[in-house]
Amino acid sequence: MENLIALLIAAPLLGAAVLLVGGRRLDAVGHWIGTLLAAASFVIGLVLFADLLGRSADQRTLTQHLFSWIPVAGFQADVTFRLDQLSMTFVLLITGVGSLIHLYSIGYMEHDERRRRFFGYLNLFLAAMLLLVLADNYLLLYFGWEGVGLASYLLIGFWQHKPSAATAAKKAFLVNRVGDMGLAIAIMLMFTTFGTFAFGPVFSHAGDTSEGRLTAIALMLLLAACGKSAQVPLQSWLGDAMEGPTPVSALIHAATMVTAGVYLIVRSAAVFDGAPSAQLVVTVVGAVTLLFGAIVGCAKDDIKKALAGSTMSQIGYMVLAAGLGPIGYVFAIMHLVTHGFFKAGLFLGAGSVMHGMNDEVDMRKYGGLRTYMPVTFVTFGLGYLAIIGFPGLSGFFSKDRIIEAAFAKGGTEGWILGGAALLGAAITAFYMTRVMLMTFFGEERWRNLPTPSPAEPDVEPAAEERGEHAVPHPHESPKVMTIPMIVLAVGSVFGGAFFSIGDRFLHWLEPVTGHSEGNSPLSAWTVTAATMVCLAIGVAIAWGQYGRKPVPVVAPRGSLLTRAARRDLLQDDFNHVVLVRGGEHLTRSLVYLDHTLVDGVVNGTAASVGGLSGRMRRLQNGFARSYAVSMFGGAALLVAATLLMRAV
């Protein structure tokens, strides 16, 4: 069975190569090639999963060595794949949800003339993410890590004729490069510390390494995770990434890119367990980000950007859980998987709404769509209930366990982290209820929109290319789009309960991640009751503001916090002032020092040597009488010095 591991990556990689190199002759069938090869990878994953289930817990780690990548003296890098319970979980999520997104994209991108290339990029994305989670060493993981960054750049900027999309792609690429430097430095530190960067030796010798060195490695790994998973302070790219096609948003947010950081932390558990200071930083980053993203999501009128803020917040929950160590590793991954179901469903639902509304993304121009899009309404609604943690749905089981784990940390730290997680649950219920009410309920505000003149169209380029009129005519999406939404809705409803029965997910991952119950000051029932109260408060406030009152088509000015949240809590302004302006001032200062100090020393030395040589050159004038006088003067000085010394 080990020989099948490479085929997981080979199938979508083959699809990417064929679709990107095959040319226009494949335009008519390219989308099916990409979808079938993604599904083939999923089928291979199911076969390997069945094989793992048939083995005992201590025999569920399979490796496949392909070749030695960089074999030199003292430096060995192999292309070796590792399939265990953790990587198997990600394989099924990536290929399963990824295949559904491919199928959905057949309908969503139907009228795009570059659809074949789009599916090639989707296949490349899957292949890179699979390489990342199947790598058996950090250097090979880094190769997949950069591949994911490249694929995201190509997909976010797929509609490069839109300046906003091109800018968003560059922003995502550059912000992630900052995080990638952290991973590169961590790998260098591992090699100097352990003499290798393979998982096995690094993890087995982590306990014998000083806490200071492990803390440095862990913090660099966290920096990398912050970039890929859009955590504070490297979160600014995620909202802008919504400029890409909606299936891209679903793939990035549910199954691939933003989950990579959580995987990196959990996979490196042995390193973080030996660095408690770094673990504390991880929990702080997660807690801050889950509140940051939730607040941003409350103020966004763009449906995709509201969901992007939601993703930032939910990944914050996962990072918080991962920072708790053995108390939370399993629940971080459990929430990651359940989030993959309902967040993919929510994004595909948002794309379905856009499909029926001429690509309009402003929720203030929606309203009353539930009767026109019944399948979208039901599937989106189930995803909404799952993400807010409605009892019995998947989010209820996974997010509640994270909140319990936060309190189980114990002491003041546990109360602070648990309180932040509860507050995040209340805010999540508010902004997601807001999205539901503004989109599917209330007045049909889209009926009262003015019709733009032909000279100044107010529609997206995709709608123009389809020849659609600017006034929307809401309708349900075709089955090729609704079927993936229905499947994901089923996962959103039953996934959490399936994983929780008999703690089967915990027992599945525990051999890899370990598990500890912690010491919670609150019982599980108390935490659940508190979470339900927070959920009810959030829903009630949203209903009072958006369900009982008319929603204005033009957003009111709002409070200072609302205005700041609309601008992503000024994260871009902060980056511009501190990093861009700061970088400019630093560069000017360095240029000034270079001109005045460095050039001054170099040029001054050259001028001094030149002046001295010019003066000495005057002594070499070629006249014999001058030389005779010099010789006579020198002799006289020697005689005088000799007589003086004898006299003394």
N, C-alpha and C positions, 0 to 999 in steps of 0.2 A: 504493500500500500504506500510505502514511502515514496515510490517512484511517481505517484500521482500528484505529489505536492507541487512540483514545478509546473504541472499542467494548469493549476489554478491561475497562475500568472500568465502562462503561455497563451491561453485562449483569448483573453481580452487584448493582450499585447499583439497577437496575430491580427485581431480585428483592427487595431489602430494602424498597424503597418499596411494592411490591405486597403483600408479606406482612405488613408492619407496619401498613399503612393499610387493607388489603382487608377486614379483619374476619373473623368466624367463618365466613362463607360459604366461605372458602378452607381451612378446617381439614382437609377430606378430601384435598386435593390440594396443600396448601402445601409439604409436604416435597419433592414431585416438582418443583414449580416452582423451588424454591431449588436443588435438585441439578442440574436441566437447565440453568439459567442459569449456574451455576458451570462446568459442563461446556462450555457454549457459549463461555465466555471461554477455556477451555483450547484448544478447537478453533481459535479466532481466533489464539491464541498460536502454535499449530503452523503455521498458514498464514504468519504473519509470520516465524517461525523459518525456514521453508523459503525464504522470500524473502531473508532475510539470508544464508543459506548460498549462494544463487546470486550474491551480490555479492562483489567483492574485499574484502579486509580493511579497506582505507581508505575503503570506501563503505558500511560497515555501521552508520552512525549516521543514524537517521531522526528527524525532528522533526515535530510537528503542533501548529500554533498555533491555539487555539480563539478566544480573545478576550483583550483587555487587562483585567486584573482591577482594578488600582488605577493608572490613568494620571493622575498629577498632576505638576506641575513638579518636576523633579529626582528623581522617584520613580516608577519604572515596574515594575509587577508583572504578569506575563503568565501566563495559563493555557496553558502550552506543555508538551507531552510529549516526552520523549527516549527513544528505543529504540535501544540499542546492545547489544554483547555482554553487558555486565554486567547491565543491566536485563532483557534477554531471558532470561538464566539464571534470574533471580528470578521472572519472569512464569511460566515453565514450572513451576518448583517450586511457586509459590503456587497456581496454578490446577490443576495436575495432582494434587498431594497434597491440596489443598483439596477437589477434586471427589471424591476417594476417601473423604475424611473425611465429606463430605456424604452419600455413599451409605451408609457405615457407620452414620451417625446415624439413618437411616431405621429400622433395626432397633433400635438402642440406645435411641432415644427413643420407641419405638412406643407405650408406654403413658402418655406424658406428655401431659396435656391441653393444654399450652401449646406443643406441638411446632411449630406454624406460626410462632409468635413466635421460637422458638429458631433456626429456619432463616433467618428474616429477619435475626437478629443475625449468623449465620454469613456470610450474603451481605454484610452491612455490613462485617464484618471483612475479607473478601477485597477489597472495593472500596477500603477505606481503605489496605490494604497495597499494592495495585496502584498507587494514586495516589502513595504514598510512593516507590516504586521507579521510577516513570515520570516523576516531576516533573523539569523542566529547570531549576529554581531552588530555592534553599533555603527560600524562603517558602512555595511550593506544597508542597514536601516536608514542611514543618512542619504544614501543614494535614492531610496524610495521617497524619503522626506523631501528631497529637492525635486523629484519627479512630480510629486503632488503639487508643489509650488508652481512648477511649470505648467501643468495641466490646468490649475486654477486660473493662472494668468490668461491662458488661451481661451478658456470658457467664459470667464467674467468679461473679457473684452471681445467676445465673439461678434457682437454687433459694433465693430469698431468705427462704423460710420457715425455713431453717436459719440460726440466728444466726452460725454459723461461716462460712457462705458469704457472708453480707452483710458481715461483718467483713473477710473476705479480699478482697472486691472493693474495699472502701474503702481497705484497706491498699495494694493494688496501685496504685490510682488516685493516692493521696497520695505514695507513694514515687516513682512515675514523674513526678509534678509537679516533684519536685526536679531530676531529670535534664532535664526539659523546659525548665526555666529556663536550663540550660546551653546548649541549642540556641538559645533565644531570644536570649541574650547573644551567642552566636557570630554569629548573623545580624546583630545590630546592629553588632558589630565589623567584619563584612565590609562592611556598607554604608558605614560611616565610613572604611574603608580603601580599598575599591575603587570606591565609588560605585554598587555593584550587588550583587545576591546571586544572579545567574544563573551557572550552572556555567561556561560558556565563559569569560567575562571573569575570573572569580575564579581559575580554574585557570591561565589564560594569564598573568596578572599576579602570581601567587603568587611566582614567582622573583624579582620586582623589589621585594618587600616585606621589611621588616626581620624578622630571625629572632624578635625579641621579640614583635612583633605576631602573627606566624604561630603562635608557641607559645601565646599567649593564646587565639587562635581554636581551635587544635587541642585544648587542654585543656578548653575548654567543649564542644567536640564529643564528647570522650571522656566527660565527665560525662553528656551526653545518652545516649551509647551504654551507659554503665553502668546507667542506669535501665531502658531498654528490654530490654537483653540480660542483666539480672540479674547484673552483675559487681560485685565488691567496690568500693565499700562500699554499693551500692544493690541488694543481692541478696536482702534479707530477704523480699520479697513472693512469690518464686517458689514456695516450698514450700507456703505457705498457699493459693496459687491453685489447688491440686489439689482444693479444695472444689467447684469447678465440675464439670459433667458431663465424663466422660472424653474425648469427642470434642473438647471445648474444650482440654483439656490437650494433646491431639495436635496441634491446629491451632496453638496458641501456641508449642509447643516445637519443632515440626518445620518449619513453613512460613511463619509470620508473625512474631509480635511479637518473640521473642528473637533472630531473625535481623536485625532492623532495625538494631541497633547495629553489627553487623559490616558491613552494607551501607554505613552512614554513614561509617565509617572508611575503607573501601576506595574508596568513591566520592570521598572527600575526599583521595585519595592525594597530590595536588599540594600541599595544605596541610601534611600530615604530613611529606612528604619535605623540606620546608623548615624543619622544626622537630624536629631530632634529639632534643632534650630531651623533647619531648612523646612522641615515638616510644618512648623509653626507659620513660616512665611507662606507656604502653600495654602494653608487654611485661611489665612488673612486674605490672600489674593482671591480665593474662591468666594469668601463671604462678601468682600467688597464688590466683586464682579456680579454676583447674583443680584445684589441690590442695584448696582449701576445699570445693568441691562434691563431690569424690571422697570426702573424709573423712566428710562429712555423709551421703552415700549409703551408706556402710558400716554405719551404725548405725540406719537407718530400717527399721521393720517394716511400715510402710504401703507397699504396692507402688508406688503412684503417687508418693509422696514420695521413695522411693529412686530412681525414674526422674527426678524433678525435680532431685535432687542430681546425677545423671548429666548432665542437660542443662546445668546450671550449669558443670560441669566441661568438657564438650565445647565449649561456647561459649567457655570460657576458652582452649582450644586455638586456636580461630579468632581470638580477639582477640590472643593471643600471636603468631600468624602474621602478622596484619595489622600489628602493631607492628614487625615485622621489615622493613617496607618492601618494595621490589621483590623481595626474596628470598622473601617469604611471602605477598604479596597473592593470587596465584593459588591457592595451596594452602589459604588460609583459606576461599575461596569453594568450592573443590573439596570440602573437608571439610564445609562447610555443606550442600552438595547431598547428599552421601552420607549425612550425618547426618539430613537430611530424610527419606530412605527408611527407615533402620532405627529412628530414634526414633519416627516416626509408627507404624511397625509394632509397636514395643514398647508404646506407649501403647494402641493399639487392641487389642493382645493382652491387656494388663492389663484393659482394659474388657471383653473377652470372658470373662476369668476371673471378673471381678466379676459379669458377667451370669449366669454359671452358679453363683455362690456367694452369691446373695442380697445382692449389693452389698457383700460383705465385702472389706475392703482389707488386713486384717492377715495377712501372710504366715505368721505362726506358726499360723494357723488353716487353712492350706492343706495341701499335701503330697500326693504321688501323683496329681496331676491329669492326667498325661500320657496315661493310658489312657482318661480320660473326655472329654478335649478334644484329640484327636489333631491336628486342623488348627491349633488355637491353639498347641499344643506345638511343632509343626514350624516354623511361621512365627515365633513368638516366639524359638525356639531359633536360627533363622538370623539374626534381628536381634541376638541376644546375641553370636553369633560375629562378626558384622560390627562391633559396637561395641567389642569387646575387641581387634580387629585380627587376627583369625585369618587366616593366610595364604590369599590368593586372594579373600577377600571385600572388600567395598567399603571398610570402615574400615581394612583393612590398607594399601591404596594411599594413602588420603588422610591418615591420621594419621601414618604413617611419613614422608611427605614434610614434614609440619610439624616432626617431630622432627629430620629432616635439616636443614631450614632453620634451626632453632634453633641447631644446632651450627655451621652455616655462617655465623652471625653473627660468629664468630671471637672470639678473646681470652677473657678471664675471663667476660665477659657471655655468650658463646656456651656455655661449659661449664656455667654456672649455669642458663641457660634450658633447655639440652638435658637436663641432669640432672633438672630439675623435670618436664619432659615425660616422661622415662622413668619417673620415680617415679609420675607420674599414670597411666601405662599399666599399671603393676603394680597400683595400687589399683583402677583400673577393672576389671581382670580379676578381682580379689577380690570387689568388691561385686556385679558382675553375675553371677558364678558363684553367689554367695550367693543372689541373687534366683531364679535357675534352680533351684537345689537345694531351696530352701524352698518353692517353688511346685509344681514338677512331679515331684519325686522324694521318696523317703523315706516315712515313715509317713503314712497318711491321717488327719491330726490332726483334721480337721473331723468325723470320726465320733464323737469323744469329747467334743464340746462339749455343755455343758448346755443344755437347752431353756428359754428364758426364759418366765416366766409371762406371761399375757395382760396383767396389770396393769403389768408392767415389760418391755415388748418391747425387744429389743436388736438391732433391725434398722433399716436405713436407711428413710426415709420412702418412697422409690420402691418398695422391696420391700413395704412395708405396703399401698401403694396397689394393687399387683398382687395382693394377697391371698396372697402366698407365705408358706409356713411358715418359721419361723426356722431349722430344721435344713436345711442346704444339700443339694441334689441335683445334683451337678455334671453338666453336659451341654454339648455343643458348641453354639455360636451358630449362628443361621440363616445361609444363604448370603449374604444382603445384607450381613452383617457379615464373613464369612470371605473373600469374594472380594477386597475391598480389602486385607485382610491378606495374601493370597497375592500380589497384584500388588506390594505394598510389599516383600514378602520377595524377590521376583525382583530388584527394584532393589537390595536390600541385598546380594544375592549378586554380581550382575554389574555394578552401576553403576561401582564403582571401577576395575575392569579395563577397561571400555569407555572411561572417560575417560583412562586411562593409556596405552592402545595408541597408540604414535606421539606421545605427549604431546599428544593432540588437544585436551584441555581447556586445557592451557597455551597452545597456539597460538591457541585460540579467544579467550581473555581477554587475552592479552598486548598487543594493540593498545590496550586501554583501561587496563590496570593496569601494564603494563610488567613486566619480569622480569630478575632478576640471579641468577647462580648462587651468589654469595657465595664464601667461602673456608673450607670445612669442614676441620677437622683429622682428620676420620674419613671413611672411604669409606662409600658407601651400604650396602654389604654388612655392614660393621661395625655401623652403626646398626641395620640390620634384625636382625642377630643379637642385639644387646643388647636390642632391643625384644621379641624372642621369648623371651629368657631372663626378662625382667620379666613377660611374660604368663604363662609357665609357673609362675613363683613365685607370682603372685597366684592362679592357678587351684588350685595345690597347697595353699596355705594355706586357701583357702575349702573345698576338698574335705575336708581334715583336720578342719575345724571344724564343717562342716554336712553333709558327705556321709557321714562315717564315724561320726558321733555323732548320737544322737537330738536333735531340735530341741524344746526345751521350749515349751509353749504360752504360758507367761508368761515374758517376757524376764528374764534374770538382771540383777542390779544392774550388773555390768560395771565396767570401770576408770573412772578419772576422765575420760579422753579419750572413752570410749564414752558416758558420761553427758552430757558436753558436746556431743558430736556429735548425740545424740538431741535436744538443744535447739538444734540448728543452730549449734553452736560459740558459743553465747551471743550470737548477733548481735542478737536481740530484747532481751536483757538490756542489751547495750551501748547499743543505740539508746535504750532507756528511761532508762538512767542518764545518758548523755551528752547526748542530744537532748531527750527529754521532761523529765527532771528538770532538765537544764541549761537548757532553754528556760523552765521554770517559774521557776528562780532568776534567770535573766536578766530575765524579765518583772517579777518582784517588785523587782529592783534598779532597773529603769527606772521603775517606778511610784514607788519611794521617791525617786529622783532628781527625778522630775517633781513630787512633792509638796513635797519639801524645797528643791530648788535652783530649778527653773523657777517653780513656784508661789510660792516664797519671794521670788524676785526680783520677779516681777510684783506679788504682793500687797504686798511691802515698798515698792515704788515707789508704788503706789496709796496706801498708808497714809501715806507721807512727804508726798506731795502734798496729801493730805487734811488732815494735821496742820498743814502750813505754811499752807494756805489758811484753816484755822480760826483760826490765830493772826493772820493778816493781816486777817481779817474783823473782829477786835476793834477794829482801828484805824478801821474805817468804822462808827462808832457813831451818826452823825447829830446829834451835839451840836456847836453852833457854837463853844462855848468850847474844846472839845477841838481843833477844827481851828485856832482862833486860837493856842492854845498851841503846836501843831505848827509853824505858820507862824513864830511868834516864835522858837521853838527853832532852826528851820532857818536863819532870817536871822541869828541870833546865831552859829551855827556858821560861816556864810559870812564874816561880818565878822571873826571870830576867825582863820579860816584866811587871810584876806587880809592882816591885820596881821602874822601870823606870817611869811608869805612875804616881806613887805617888810622885816621886821627881819632876816631871814637874808640 
